[in-house]
Amino acid sequence: RHLRRRALKSPAYLEHWDERVGQAYPNPVQRPIWIHAVSVGDTRAAEPLVQALRRHFPDSPFLITQMKPNGRATAQSLFPDAQCRYL
Protein backbone atom coordinates (compact mmCIF):
# COMPACT_ATOMS: atom_id res chain seq x y z
CA ARG A 1 0.00 0.00 0.00
CA HIS A 2 2.70 2.43 0.98
CA LEU A 3 4.44 2.20 -2.40
CA ARG A 4 1.19 2.63 -4.30
CA ARG A 5 0.40 5.79 -2.33
CA ARG A 6 3.94 6.99 -2.86
CA ALA A 7 3.50 6.42 -6.59
CA LEU A 8 0.69 8.98 -6.69
CA LYS A 9 3.35 11.68 -6.27
CA SER A 10 6.21 9.83 -7.95
CA PRO A 11 5.09 7.29 -10.60
CA ALA A 12 8.59 5.79 -10.77
CA TYR A 13 7.72 3.82 -7.63
CA LEU A 14 5.48 1.60 -9.77
CA GLU A 15 8.28 0.68 -12.18
CA HIS A 16 9.89 -2.75 -11.72
CA TRP A 17 6.99 -3.80 -9.51
CA ASP A 18 7.90 -7.47 -9.90
CA GLU A 19 11.21 -6.84 -8.13
CA ARG A 20 9.54 -4.94 -5.33
CA VAL A 21 7.19 -7.84 -4.56
CA GLY A 22 9.95 -10.45 -4.71
CA GLN A 23 9.32 -12.19 -8.03
CA ALA A 24 12.28 -14.17 -9.30
CA TYR A 25 14.63 -12.40 -11.70
CA PRO A 26 14.83 -14.22 -15.06
CA ASN A 27 18.64 -13.98 -15.42
CA PRO A 28 20.14 -13.47 -11.97
CA VAL A 29 23.83 -12.72 -11.76
CA GLN A 30 25.68 -15.70 -10.31
CA ARG A 31 27.91 -15.35 -7.23
CA PRO A 32 28.00 -11.54 -7.29
CA ILE A 33 29.58 -9.03 -5.02
CA TRP A 34 26.41 -7.57 -3.58
CA ILE A 35 26.17 -3.98 -2.39
CA HIS A 36 22.98 -2.53 -0.98
CA ALA A 37 22.62 1.25 -1.25
CA VAL A 38 19.21 2.61 -0.28
CA SER A 39 19.17 5.90 -2.18
CA VAL A 40 21.22 8.33 -4.26
CA GLY A 41 23.56 9.37 -1.44
CA ASP A 42 24.31 5.80 -0.43
CA THR A 43 24.86 4.82 -4.06
CA ARG A 44 27.30 7.65 -4.66
CA ALA A 45 29.08 6.86 -1.39
CA ALA A 46 29.51 3.25 -2.55
CA GLU A 47 31.37 4.26 -5.72
CA PRO A 48 34.90 4.20 -4.19
CA LEU A 49 34.11 0.86 -2.57
CA VAL A 50 32.96 -0.60 -5.89
CA GLN A 51 36.09 0.71 -7.62
CA ALA A 52 38.33 -0.88 -4.97
CA LEU A 53 36.47 -4.17 -5.13
CA ARG A 54 36.74 -4.20 -8.92
CA ARG A 55 40.51 -3.79 -8.66
CA HIS A 56 40.75 -6.75 -6.26
CA PHE A 57 38.11 -8.93 -7.94
CA PRO A 58 38.17 -7.96 -11.64
CA ASP A 59 36.23 -11.03 -12.80
CA SER A 60 33.43 -10.85 -10.24
CA PRO A 61 30.00 -9.59 -11.27
CA PHE A 62 28.26 -6.95 -9.19
CA LEU A 63 24.72 -6.74 -7.88
CA ILE A 64 23.70 -3.28 -6.64
CA THR A 65 20.36 -3.05 -4.83
CA GLN A 66 18.34 0.02 -3.87
CA MET A 67 14.99 0.90 -2.39
CA LYS A 68 14.26 4.16 -4.21
CA PRO A 69 13.88 5.01 -7.91
CA ASN A 70 16.45 7.80 -7.89
CA GLY A 71 18.97 5.52 -6.22
CA ARG A 72 18.39 2.88 -8.86
CA ALA A 73 18.79 5.40 -11.68
CA THR A 74 22.02 6.62 -10.12
CA ALA A 75 23.34 3.07 -9.78
CA GLN A 76 22.53 2.30 -13.40
CA SER A 77 24.39 5.44 -14.43
CA LEU A 78 27.45 4.87 -12.21
CA PHE A 79 27.66 1.09 -12.66
CA PRO A 80 26.36 0.25 -16.15
CA ASP A 81 27.93 -3.22 -16.10
CA ALA A 82 26.33 -4.19 -12.75
CA GLN A 83 22.92 -5.71 -12.29
CA CYS A 84 20.75 -3.14 -10.48
CA ARG A 85 17.62 -4.24 -8.65
CA TYR A 86 15.18 -3.18 -5.96
CA LEU A 87 15.34 -4.84 -2.60
C-alpha distances in whole Angstrom, upper triangle without the diagonal:
4,6,5,6,9,10,11,14,14,14,15,12,11,15,16,12,15,15,12,12,15,17,21,22,25,28,27,29,32,33,31,31,28,27,23,23,19,20,23,25,25,26,29,30,30,32,35,34,33,37,39,37,38,42,42,40,41,40,37,33,31,27,25,21,19,15,15,17,20,21,21,23,25,25,26,29,30,30,31,32,30,27,23,20,17,16
4,5,5,6,9,10,12,12,13,14,10,11,14,15,13,16,16,12,13,16,18,22,23,26,28,27,29,31,32,30,30,26,25,21,20,17,17,20,22,22,23,26,27,27,29,33,32,31,35,36,35,36,40,40,38,39,39,35,32,29,25,23,19,17,13,13,15,17,18,19,21,23,23,24,27,28,28,29,31,28,26,22,19,15,15
4,5,5,6,9,10,10,10,10,6,7,11,12,10,13,13,9,11,14,16,19,20,23,25,24,26,29,30,28,28,24,23,19,18,15,15,18,20,20,21,24,25,25,27,31,30,29,32,34,33,34,37,38,36,36,36,33,30,26,23,20,17,14,11,10,11,14,15,15,17,20,20,21,24,25,25,26,28,25,22,19,16,13,13
4,5,5,7,10,10,9,10,7,7,11,13,10,13,14,11,12,16,17,21,21,24,27,26,28,31,32,30,31,27,26,23,22,18,18,21,24,24,24,27,28,28,30,34,33,32,35,37,36,36,40,41,39,39,39,35,32,29,26,23,20,17,14,13,13,17,18,18,19,22,23,23,25,28,28,28,30,27,25,21,18,15,16
4,5,5,8,9,10,12,9,10,14,16,14,17,18,14,15,19,21,24,25,28,30,29,31,34,35,33,33,29,28,24,23,19,19,21,23,24,25,27,29,29,31,35,34,33,36,39,38,38,42,42,41,41,41,38,35,31,28,25,22,19,15,14,15,17,19,19,21,23,24,25,27,29,30,30,32,30,27,24,21,18,18
4,5,6,6,8,9,7,9,12,14,13,17,16,13,15,19,21,24,24,27,29,28,29,32,33,31,30,27,25,21,20,16,15,17,20,21,21,23,25,26,28,31,31,30,33,35,34,35,39,39,38,38,38,35,32,29,25,23,19,16,13,11,11,14,15,16,17,19,21,22,24,25,26,27,29,27,25,21,19,15,16
4,5,5,4,7,5,6,9,12,11,15,15,13,15,18,20,23,22,25,27,26,28,32,33,30,30,27,25,22,21,17,16,18,21,22,22,24,26,27,28,32,31,30,33,36,35,35,38,40,38,38,38,35,31,28,25,22,19,16,13,11,11,13,16,15,16,19,20,21,22,25,25,26,28,26,24,20,18,15,17
4,6,6,9,9,9,13,16,15,18,19,17,18,22,23,26,26,28,30,30,32,35,37,34,34,31,29,26,24,21,19,21,23,25,25,27,29,30,31,35,35,34,36,39,38,38,42,43,42,41,41,38,35,32,29,26,23,20,17,15,14,16,19,19,19,22,24,24,25,28,29,29,31,29,27,24,22,19,21
4,6,9,9,11,13,17,16,20,20,18,20,23,25,28,27,30,31,31,32,36,37,34,33,30,28,25,22,19,17,18,21,23,23,24,27,28,29,32,33,32,35,37,37,37,40,42,40,40,40,38,34,31,28,25,23,19,16,13,13,14,17,18,18,20,22,23,23,26,27,28,30,29,27,23,22,19,21
4,5,6,8,10,14,14,17,17,15,18,21,22,25,24,27,28,27,29,32,33,31,30,27,25,22,20,17,15,16,19,20,20,21,24,25,26,29,30,29,31,34,33,34,37,38,37,37,37,34,31,28,25,22,19,16,14,11,9,10,14,14,14,16,19,19,20,22,24,24,27,25,23,20,18,16,18
4,5,6,8,11,11,15,16,14,16,19,20,23,22,24,26,26,27,31,32,30,30,27,25,23,21,18,16,17,21,22,21,23,26,26,27,31,31,29,32,35,34,34,37,39,37,36,36,34,30,27,24,22,19,17,14,12,9,12,15,14,14,17,19,18,20,23,24,23,26,24,22,19,17,15,18
4,5,5,9,10,13,13,12,15,17,18,20,19,21,23,22,24,27,29,26,26,23,22,19,18,15,14,14,18,19,18,20,23,23,23,27,27,26,28,31,30,30,33,35,33,33,32,30,26,23,21,18,16,13,12,9,6,9,11,10,10,13,15,15,16,19,20,19,22,20,18,15,14,12,15
4,6,8,8,12,11,9,12,15,16,19,18,21,22,22,23,27,28,25,25,22,21,18,16,14,13,15,18,18,18,20,22,22,24,27,27,26,29,31,30,30,34,35,33,33,33,30,26,23,20,18,15,12,9,7,6,10,11,11,12,15,16,16,18,20,21,21,23,21,19,15,13,10,13
4,6,6,9,10,9,11,14,14,17,17,19,21,21,23,27,28,26,27,24,23,20,19,17,16,18,21,21,20,23,26,25,26,30,30,28,31,33,32,32,35,36,34,34,33,31,27,24,21,19,16,14,12,11,9,13,14,13,14,17,18,17,20,22,22,22,24,22,19,16,14,11,14
4,5,8,9,9,11,14,14,16,15,17,18,18,21,24,26,24,24,22,21,19,18,16,16,17,21,21,19,22,24,23,24,28,28,25,28,31,29,29,33,34,32,31,30,28,24,22,19,17,15,13,12,11,8,12,13,11,12,15,15,14,17,20,19,19,20,19,16,13,11,10,13
4,5,6,7,9,10,10,12,11,13,15,15,17,20,22,21,22,19,19,17,17,16,16,18,21,20,18,21,24,22,23,27,26,24,27,29,27,27,31,32,29,29,28,25,21,19,16,15,13,12,11,11,10,13,13,11,12,15,15,14,17,19,18,17,19,17,13,11,8,8,11
4,5,5,6,9,9,12,12,14,17,17,19,22,24,22,24,21,20,18,18,17,17,19,23,22,21,24,26,25,26,30,28,26,30,32,30,30,34,34,32,32,30,27,24,22,18,17,14,13,12,12,11,15,16,13,15,18,18,17,20,22,21,21,22,20,16,14,11,9,11
4,5,5,6,5,8,9,11,14,14,17,20,22,21,22,20,20,18,19,18,19,21,24,23,22,25,27,25,27,30,28,26,29,32,29,29,33,33,30,30,29,26,22,20,17,17,14,14,13,14,14,18,17,15,17,20,19,18,21,23,22,21,21,19,15,14,10,9,11
4,5,5,6,8,7,11,13,12,14,17,19,17,19,16,16,14,16,15,16,19,21,20,18,22,24,22,23,26,25,23,26,28,26,26,29,30,27,27,26,23,19,17,14,13,10,11,10,12,12,16,15,12,15,17,16,15,19,20,19,19,19,16,12,10,7,6,7
4,6,8,10,11,14,16,15,17,20,21,20,20,17,17,14,15,13,15,18,20,19,18,22,23,22,24,27,25,24,27,29,27,27,31,31,29,29,28,25,22,19,15,14,11,10,9,10,11,15,14,12,15,18,17,17,20,22,20,21,21,18,15,12,9,6,6
4,6,9,11,14,17,16,19,21,22,21,22,19,19,17,18,16,18,21,24,22,22,25,27,25,27,30,28,27,30,32,30,30,34,34,31,32,30,27,24,22,18,17,14,14,12,14,15,18,18,16,19,21,20,20,24,25,24,24,24,21,18,16,12,9,9
4,6,9,12,14,13,16,18,19,18,20,17,18,16,18,17,19,22,24,22,21,25,26,24,26,29,27,25,29,30,27,28,32,31,28,29,28,24,21,19,16,16,13,13,13,15,16,20,18,16,19,22,20,20,24,24,23,23,22,19,16,14,11,9,8
4,6,9,12,12,15,17,19,19,21,18,20,18,20,19,21,24,27,25,23,27,28,26,28,31,29,26,30,31,28,29,32,32,29,29,27,24,21,20,16,17,15,16,15,18,18,21,20,18,20,23,21,20,24,25,23,23,22,19,16,15,12,11,11
4,6,9,8,12,14,16,16,19,17,19,18,20,20,22,25,27,25,23,27,28,25,27,30,27,25,28,30,27,26,30,30,26,27,24,21,18,18,15,16,14,16,17,19,19,22,21,18,21,23,20,20,24,25,22,21,20,18,14,14,11,12,12
4,6,6,9,12,14,14,17,15,17,17,19,19,21,23,26,23,21,25,26,23,24,27,25,23,25,27,24,24,27,27,24,24,22,19,16,15,12,14,13,15,16,18,18,21,19,16,18,20,18,17,21,22,19,18,17,14,11,11,9,11,12
4,6,10,12,15,16,19,18,20,20,22,23,24,26,29,27,24,27,29,26,27,29,27,24,27,29,26,25,28,28,25,24,22,20,16,16,14,16,16,18,20,21,21,23,22,19,20,23,20,18,22,23,20,19,17,15,12,13,12,14,16
4,6,9,12,13,16,16,18,19,21,22,24,25,28,25,23,26,27,24,24,27,25,22,24,26,23,22,25,25,21,21,18,16,13,13,12,15,15,18,20,22,21,23,22,18,20,22,19,17,20,21,18,16,14,13,10,12,12,15,16
4,6,9,9,13,12,15,16,18,20,22,23,25,23,20,23,25,21,22,24,22,19,22,23,20,19,23,22,19,19,16,14,11,11,9,12,13,16,18,20,20,22,20,17,19,20,17,16,20,20,16,16,14,11,8,10,10,13,14
4,7,6,10,10,13,15,18,20,21,22,24,22,19,22,23,19,20,22,19,16,19,20,17,16,19,19,15,15,13,10,7,8,7,11,12,16,19,21,21,22,20,17,19,19,16,15,18,18,14,14,11,9,7,10,11,14,15
4,6,9,11,14,16,19,22,24,25,27,24,21,24,25,21,21,23,20,17,20,20,17,16,19,18,14,15,12,9,8,9,9,13,15,19,21,24,24,25,23,20,22,23,19,19,22,21,17,17,14,12,11,13,14,17,17
4,7,9,12,15,18,21,24,25,26,22,21,23,23,19,20,21,18,16,18,18,14,14,17,15,12,13,11,8,7,9,9,13,15,18,21,24,25,26,23,21,23,23,19,19,22,21,17,18,15,13,12,15,15,18,17
4,6,9,12,15,18,20,21,22,19,17,19,19,16,16,17,15,12,15,15,11,12,15,14,10,12,10,6,5,5,6,9,12,15,19,21,22,23,19,17,20,19,16,16,19,17,14,15,12,9,9,12,13,15,15
4,7,10,13,16,18,19,20,16,15,17,16,13,13,14,11,9,12,12,8,9,13,11,9,11,10,7,6,5,6,8,11,14,18,20,21,22,18,17,19,18,14,16,18,16,13,15,13,10,10,12,13,16,15
4,7,10,13,15,17,17,14,12,15,15,11,13,15,11,10,13,14,11,12,15,15,13,14,14,10,9,6,5,6,8,11,14,17,18,19,15,14,17,16,13,14,17,15,13,15,13,10,10,10,11,12,11
4,6,10,12,13,14,10,9,12,11,8,10,12,9,8,12,13,11,12,16,15,14,16,16,13,11,8,6,5,6,9,12,15,16,16,13,12,15,14,11,13,15,13,12,14,14,10,11,10,11,12,11
4,6,9,11,12,8,8,12,11,9,12,14,12,11,15,16,14,16,19,19,18,19,20,16,14,11,8,6,5,6,9,11,14,14,10,11,14,13,10,13,16,14,13,16,16,12,12,10,10,9,8
4,6,8,8,5,5,9,9,7,10,13,12,11,15,16,15,17,20,20,20,21,22,19,17,13,11,7,6,5,8,9,12,11,7,9,12,10,9,12,14,13,12,15,16,13,13,10,10,10,10
4,7,8,6,7,10,11,11,13,16,15,15,19,20,19,21,24,24,23,25,25,22,20,16,13,10,7,5,5,7,10,10,7,9,12,11,10,14,15,15,15,18,19,16,15,12,11,9,9
4,6,5,6,9,10,11,13,16,16,16,19,21,20,21,24,25,25,25,26,23,21,17,15,11,9,6,7,6,8,7,4,7,10,8,9,12,13,13,14,17,19,16,16,12,12,11,11
4,6,5,6,8,10,11,14,15,15,17,19,20,20,23,25,24,25,26,24,21,18,16,12,11,9,10,8,9,6,4,8,8,6,8,11,11,11,13,15,18,16,16,13,14,13,15
4,5,5,6,9,10,13,14,14,16,18,19,20,23,24,24,25,27,24,22,19,17,14,13,11,12,11,12,10,8,11,12,9,10,14,14,12,15,18,20,18,19,16,17,16,16
4,6,5,6,9,11,11,12,15,16,16,18,21,21,22,23,24,21,20,16,15,11,11,9,11,11,13,11,8,11,13,10,10,14,14,12,14,17,18,16,17,14,15,14,14
4,5,5,7,10,10,10,12,15,15,16,18,20,19,20,21,19,17,13,12,9,9,8,11,11,12,10,6,8,10,7,6,10,10,9,10,13,15,13,14,11,12,13,14
4,5,5,8,10,10,12,14,15,16,18,20,20,20,22,20,19,15,15,12,13,12,14,14,14,11,9,11,11,8,8,11,10,8,10,14,16,14,16,14,16,16,17
4,6,7,8,10,11,13,14,15,17,19,19,20,22,20,19,16,16,13,14,13,15,15,17,14,11,14,15,11,11,14,14,11,13,16,18,16,18,16,18,18,18
4,6,5,6,9,10,10,12,14,15,16,17,19,17,16,12,12,10,11,12,15,15,17,15,11,13,14,11,10,13,13,10,10,14,15,13,15,13,15,16,16
4,5,5,6,9,10,11,13,14,15,15,18,16,15,12,13,11,13,14,17,17,18,15,12,13,14,11,9,12,11,8,8,12,13,12,15,14,16,18,19
4,5,5,6,9,10,11,13,14,15,18,16,16,14,15,14,16,17,20,21,21,19,16,17,18,14,13,16,15,11,12,15,16,15,18,17,20,21,22
4,5,5,6,9,10,11,12,13,16,14,14,12,13,12,14,16,19,20,21,20,16,17,18,15,13,16,16,12,12,16,15,14,16,16,18,20,20
4,5,5,6,9,10,10,11,13,11,11,9,10,10,13,15,18,19,20,19,15,15,16,14,11,13,14,10,9,12,12,10,13,13,16,18,18
4,5,5,6,9,10,10,13,12,13,11,14,13,16,18,22,22,23,21,18,18,18,15,13,15,14,11,10,13,12,12,15,16,19,21,22
4,5,5,6,9,10,13,12,14,12,15,15,18,20,24,25,25,24,20,21,22,19,16,18,18,14,13,16,15,15,18,19,21,23,23
4,5,5,6,8,10,9,10,10,12,13,16,19,22,24,25,23,20,20,21,19,16,17,18,15,13,16,14,13,15,17,19,21,21
4,5,5,5,8,8,9,9,12,13,17,20,23,24,25,24,20,20,21,18,15,16,17,13,11,13,11,11,14,16,19,22,22
4,6,6,9,10,12,13,16,17,21,23,27,28,28,27,24,23,24,21,19,20,19,16,14,17,15,15,18,20,23,25,26
4,6,9,9,12,13,16,17,21,24,27,29,29,28,25,24,26,23,20,22,22,19,17,19,17,16,19,21,23,26,26
4,6,6,9,10,14,16,19,22,26,27,28,27,24,23,24,22,19,20,21,18,15,17,14,14,16,18,21,24,24
4,6,8,10,14,16,20,23,26,28,28,27,24,23,24,22,19,19,19,17,14,15,12,12,15,18,21,24,25
4,7,10,13,16,19,23,26,28,28,28,25,23,24,23,19,19,20,18,15,15,12,12,14,18,20,23,24
4,7,10,13,16,20,23,25,25,25,22,20,22,21,17,17,19,17,13,14,11,10,12,15,17,20,21
4,7,10,13,17,20,22,22,22,19,17,19,18,14,14,16,15,11,12,8,7,8,11,14,17,18
4,6,10,13,17,19,19,19,16,14,16,15,11,12,14,12,9,10,8,5,6,9,11,14,15
4,6,10,14,16,16,17,14,12,14,14,10,11,14,13,10,11,9,6,5,6,8,10,11
4,7,11,12,13,13,10,8,11,11,7,9,12,11,8,10,10,7,6,5,6,9,9
4,7,9,11,12,9,7,11,11,8,10,13,13,11,13,14,10,8,6,5,5,6
4,6,8,9,6,6,9,10,8,11,13,13,13,15,16,13,11,8,6,5,6
4,7,9,7,8,11,12,11,13,16,16,16,18,19,16,14,11,9,5,6
4,6,5,6,9,10,11,13,14,15,16,17,20,17,15,12,10,8,9
4,5,5,6,9,10,11,12,14,15,16,18,16,15,11,10,9,11
4,5,5,6,9,10,11,12,14,15,18,16,16,12,12,11,14
4,5,5,6,9,10,10,12,13,16,14,13,10,10,9,12
4,5,5,6,9,10,10,11,13,11,10,7,7,7,10
4,5,5,6,9,10,10,13,12,12,9,10,11,14
4,5,5,6,8,10,13,12,13,10,12,13,15
4,5,5,6,8,10,8,9,7,9,11,13
4,6,5,5,8,8,8,6,9,12,15
4,6,6,9,10,11,10,13,15,18
4,6,9,9,12,11,14,16,18
4,6,5,8,8,12,15,17
4,6,8,9,12,16,18
4,7,9,13,16,19
4,6,10,13,15
4,7,10,12
4,7,10
4,6
4
